[in-house]
Amino acid sequence: MLLFSAVGTVLATITYNEGFEFGRIVGHCEVACSVLGADFSGFEYEGTCQCEQAGGFILTIPVDHSFFN
């Protein structure tokens, strides 16, 4: 039982950290898109955010996520 508790705790911590990083990146992209007057539509982990303008035009902008640290 102790082994299952330890493994569960480690896996929960890893999941929490991955989710926190995912949310941080989405927040950076939302801010970058709102500065351009567009709506956030997606992102890639490599550092690009996709923003959609009012006419349906999709912008792909590079974002250095380490800048926000």
Buried (B, 14 or more C-beta within 10 A) or exposed (E): EEEEEEEEEEEEEEEEEEEEEEEEBBEBBBEBBEEEEBEBBEBEEEBBBBBBBEEEEEBEBEBEBEEEE
